[in-house]
Amino acid sequence: MEAKAQARYVRIAPRKVRIVIDLIRSKDVQEAIAILRHTPKRAANVITKLLHSAIANAENNNNMDTSRLYVYRAFVDEGPTLRRFRPRAMGRATRIRK
């Protein structure tokens, strides 16, 4: 059986989050939490919350034993980009994608 959790609209670049995700993929859940606790990246906090959510989903929705859980699949996709305009010379404007 599989329990899942997802975080949407997180304002961190996917490239930076993938570095942290690669550390915990196919690890035991308790080991993954320990790794994330000692990882000095901003994405580690988001992934820790997400992992705790997945553990709670497994325990409450699927009645699974939390001591036997491991990270089966973890991936990061790109979210929507925010488009802003920056004023330029002679009344022009250029688009910035955040």
N, C-alpha and C positions, 0 to 999 in steps of 0.2 A: 504494500500500500504506500501511497505517496501523499505527503502534505506539502502545500506550497504557499508562498507568500510573495507579494510583489510590492515594490516601492515605485511610485510614479511621480513624474515631474520634479525630480531631485535636481537641484541647480548645481551639479558638479559635472565636469567634463567626463564623458564616458571613458576616455583614454586613461584618466587618472583613477577611475573606479576599477577598471579592469586589472590594474596592477595589484590592487588589494584582493579582488575576487580570485585571482590566480593563486593566492596564498592558501585559500581555504577550500578550494574545489577538491572533492572526494576525500575529505577529512572527517573524522568523528566530530560531532557537534560540540562537545565540551572542549576538544582540542582547538577547534576553529574559533570558539569564543576566547580562549586563552591567547591565541595568535593575534586576534583582532584587538584585544585589550592592550597588547604591547606594540601595536603598529602605530607609528606617529603620523598618520594620514587622516585628513578630514573625512574621507570616505569610510574609514573604519567604523566611525560612530553610526553612520547610516546603515551599514551592512550588519552591525551588531544588533541594532533595533529590528532589522528585517529578519535576522536569524532567530531572535527571541520570538518574533511573531510567528515564524514557521514552526517553532517548537510548540508554542501554545496551540496553534492550529492542529498539529499532530496529536497533541494530548487531548484537547477538548472535542474536536470534530471527529477524529478517527480512532480514539481510544488506544493510541499507540504508546508503547513503553519508551520514555524519553532517553533512557540509558543506552538504547540500541540504535539511536538515530545517527545518520551521517549525511553530509552534503552530497546529494546525488548529482544535481545539476545546478549550476549558477552561471548566469550570463548577464551582460549589460548591453542595452540598446540605446540608441540616441533618442532624446526627447525632442519636443518642439522647440524651435529657436525663436527667441524674442527679437523682433525687428525694431530698431530705433533709427532715428535720423540725426546726423551731426551737421550743423551748419558749416558751410564752406565759403570761400571767397566769391564775391560777385553774385550773391543771392542763390548760389547753388546749395545742394545738400547731398550728402552721401549716406548710404545705408550702413548701419552697423548691425551685425548679427551677434547676439549674446547667447 
